[in-house]
């Protein structure tokens, strides 16, 4: 859910950055957009993009919680067949300590 909010904020920021261009504002023919300075759209868009990216990074850290980390009971080592570049893994065995 947090990632969705991050994507929405970043998307709104990109739209706001696009609206800072006079060519785009004149082609849309919305009088309210023409009355707002392009610097305002640029600053607001930059802030929204940065906020969206921060929310995305924070939501990514939440997904790496310990419940997703699966640990094995014993480490397995591969059993190879062949030599050099022509080696293939044919199985695994548990490493004894």
C-alpha positions as CSV (number, residue, x, y, z in Angstrom):
1,X,0.0,0.0,0.0
2,X,2.9,2.4,0.8
3,X,4.4,1.7,-2.6
4,X,1.2,2.7,-4.3
5,X,1.2,6.0,-2.4
6,X,4.9,6.5,-3.5
7,X,4.0,5.9,-7.2
8,X,1.1,8.3,-7.0
9,X,3.2,11.0,-5.4
10,X,5.9,10.6,-8.0
11,X,3.4,10.5,-10.9
12,X,1.7,13.7,-9.7
13,X,5.2,15.3,-9.4
14,X,6.0,14.3,-13.0
15,X,2.6,15.8,-14.2
16,X,3.4,18.9,-12.3
17,X,6.8,19.2,-13.8
18,X,5.2,18.8,-17.2
19,X,2.8,21.6,-16.5
20,X,5.7,23.9,-15.8
21,X,6.3,24.0,-19.5
22,X,4.6,27.0,-21.2
23,X,4.0,24.9,-24.4
24,X,1.9,22.3,-22.5
25,X,0.0,24.9,-20.5
26,X,-1.0,26.8,-23.7
27,X,-2.1,23.6,-25.5
28,X,-4.4,22.6,-22.6
29,X,-6.3,25.9,-22.8
30,X,-7.2,25.8,-19.1
31,X,-7.2,29.4,-17.8
32,X,-6.4,28.6,-14.2
33,X,-3.1,26.9,-15.2
34,X,-2.0,30.1,-17.1
35,X,-2.4,32.2,-14.1
36,X,0.0,30.1,-11.9
37,X,3.7,30.7,-12.4
38,X,5.7,27.9,-14.0
39,X,8.3,28.1,-11.2
40,X,5.5,27.1,-8.7
41,X,4.7,24.0,-10.8
42,X,8.4,23.2,-11.1
43,X,9.1,23.4,-7.3
44,X,5.9,21.5,-6.4
45,X,6.7,18.8,-8.9
46,X,10.2,18.4,-7.7
47,X,9.0,18.1,-4.1
48,X,6.4,15.5,-5.0
49,X,8.8,13.4,-7.0
50,X,11.3,13.4,-4.1
51,X,8.6,12.6,-1.6
52,X,7.3,9.8,-3.8
53,X,10.8,8.3,-4.1
54,X,11.4,8.5,-0.4
55,X,8.1,6.7,0.3
56,X,9.1,4.0,-2.3
57,X,12.5,3.4,-0.7
58,X,10.9,3.2,2.8
59,X,8.2,0.8,1.6
60,X,10.9,-1.4,0.0
61,X,12.8,-1.6,3.3
62,X,9.6,-2.8,5.0
63,X,9.3,-5.8,2.6
64,X,12.6,-7.1,3.7
65,X,11.4,-7.9,7.2
66,X,12.6,-11.1,8.9
67,X,9.5,-13.0,8.1
68,X,10.7,-13.3,4.5
69,X,14.1,-14.5,5.4
70,X,14.2,-18.3,5.2
71,X,17.1,-20.0,6.8
72,X,18.2,-23.6,6.0
73,X,18.9,-26.1,8.8
74,X,22.2,-27.0,7.3
75,X,24.3,-25.5,4.5
76,X,24.3,-27.4,1.3
77,X,27.3,-27.7,-1.0
78,X,27.1,-28.7,-4.7
79,X,28.3,-32.0,-6.1
80,X,30.0,-31.5,-9.5
81,X,30.6,-33.9,-12.4
82,X,33.2,-33.1,-15.0
83,X,36.2,-30.8,-15.1
84,X,36.9,-27.1,-15.9
85,X,34.3,-25.3,-18.0
86,X,32.4,-28.6,-18.6
87,X,31.4,-29.1,-14.9
88,X,27.8,-29.6,-14.1
89,X,26.1,-29.7,-10.8
90,X,24.5,-33.1,-10.3
91,X,23.3,-32.8,-6.7
92,X,23.8,-31.3,-3.3
93,X,24.9,-32.7,0.0
94,X,24.7,-31.2,3.5
95,X,27.9,-29.9,4.8
96,X,29.0,-31.3,8.1
97,X,30.9,-29.2,10.5
